[in-house]
Amino acid sequence: MRLTQQEADPIGGITAAPIVWVGAVLAVGAAIALTWLHWSEVSWPVAAVLAIALVAAAGIAAAISASPARAPFTTDRLWLVVAFGVGAAIAEYVSTIGADTYLYDNFGPAVIGLLILSVAPYCTWASLVLAGVMASAVLSILVIGTSTYIATIAPIGAVIAVNSAPTLAMSAAAAGYAYSIVGETLRWQREANRAALQRDAELRAGIARSVQQSRVSVLGREVLPFLAGVMTADRISVADADRARELAEALRRALKAGIESTWLDDLAANVQQSRGVETVVVDPAGAAADLDGDQRSALTALISWLGDASRSTAIRVVFGRDGERRKITLTTQSGAAPPSRRELERFVVVARAVALRAESTQTRENVTVEFSYVAE
């Protein structure tokens, strides 16, 4: 369960991006409203304005970090958001130091909790819990510093607990969401993978039979008549010897191709056979076998989607090297209804989420997607 929703379900990570913007707007709105409500307690207006600016910075950092174009969301980005939020709480404390009679109108705990909750789809449950606990620890120190001014006779421990409750509650909610959604996603993926493996086995068996039948047809159509002619001939000519070598080489290439074929060759054969779209894979080193399961799924989804006859008339996938990194260049010839840039960008974002650097270019005649990755 050390995964995020974005890692387990990249499409879900894309659809969750607007939620971060909503959380950022609510956080800034709450900071402004609560500052206005206790403006009579503000003794340092500059610090109060700085606090609101830091909340805005935290919201912008969260929203930009969660943008699909900047996937994946890393733990460092979570700590940047929390650091801005904690900084805002400290600035608010400074703005009301010596005059903060009531703590319930401070925006720090609620704003930090809201920011943590908004980035839940992009963080592990453990990092969310840790962020909430660390932020609450800082807020508790601020409460201790304010304890001599607040108008309450409650024990300091109770005051700390009440002040930290919004942050801890929303952090717990975020962690619970991250834990449950990742668990449900993984369970669904296991079921889907089980069905996909069964279908893949059936598909491979069908392709194997097809390949075997094609080899048998070559034997029946060319090799066997040639051997029959040789057996009945009075002598073997030079042309017969050359023809024998050609047929032997053709069979050798067919057998070698069958042995060295990868899952990507099978996918290409399936797309070409079922949809009539010419699909060519150039992978002399068999690098497709080095891709992990998520990377294979991302590439399979893109090829299957582009393999629609209305989107493409031909697909070519070429593997290569660029220094230490491996490269995959996918090029298509556009069909009658070529994909739009926005549609293509969705697949690019998914690829980036599974450690495939991806860039796409599009012209009227062609679509090109270039991937690069480090082989493990």
Stockholm file with secondary structure:
# STOCKHOLM 1.0

chainA/1-376         MRLTQQEADPIGGITAAPIVWVGAVLAVGAAIALTWLHWSEVSWPVAAVLAIALVAAAGIAAAISASPARAPFTTDRLWLVVAFGVGAAIAEYVSTIGADTYLYDNFGPAVIGLLILSVAPYCTWASLVLAGVMASAVLSILVIGTSTYIATIAPIGAVIAVNSAPTLAMSAAAAGYAYSIVGETLRWQREANRAALQRDAELRAGIARSVQQSRVSVLGREVLPFLAGVMTADRISVADADRARELAEALRRALKAGIESTWLDDLAANVQQSRGVETVVVDPAGAAADLDGDQRSALTALISWLGDASRSTAIRVVFGRDGERRKITLTTQSGAAPPSRRELERFVVVARAVALRAESTQTRENVTVEFSYVAE
#=GR chainA/1-376 SS CCCCHHHHCHHHHHHTHHHHHHHHHHHHHHHHHHHHHTGGGCSCHHHHHHHHHHHHHHHHHHHHHTSGGGCSCCHHHHHHHHHHHHHHHHHHHHHTTTTCCCSTTCSHHHHHHHHHHHTGGGSCHHHHHHHHHHHHHHHHHHHHHHTTTSSCCSCHHHHHHHHHHHHHHHHHHHHHHHHHHHHHHHHHHHHHHHHHHHHHHHHHHHHHHHHHHHHHHHIIIIIHHHHHHHHHCSSCCHHHHHHHHHHHHHHHHHHHHHHHCCHHHHHHHHHHHHHCCEEEEECTTCGGGGSCHHHHHHHHHHHHHHTSTTTEEEEEEEEEEETTEEEEEEEEEECSSCCCHHHHHHHHHHHHHTTCEEEEEECSSEEEEEEEECCC
#=GC SS_cons         CCCCHHHHCHHHHHHTHHHHHHHHHHHHHHHHHHHHHTGGGCSCHHHHHHHHHHHHHHHHHHHHHTSGGGCSCCHHHHHHHHHHHHHHHHHHHHHTTTTCCCSTTCSHHHHHHHHHHHTGGGSCHHHHHHHHHHHHHHHHHHHHHHTTTSSCCSCHHHHHHHHHHHHHHHHHHHHHHHHHHHHHHHHHHHHHHHHHHHHHHHHHHHHHHHHHHHHHHHIIIIIHHHHHHHHHCSSCCHHHHHHHHHHHHHHHHHHHHHHHCCHHHHHHHHHHHHHCCEEEEECTTCGGGGSCHHHHHHHHHHHHHHTSTTTEEEEEEEEEEETTEEEEEEEEEECSSCCCHHHHHHHHHHHHHTTCEEEEEECSSEEEEEEEECCC
//
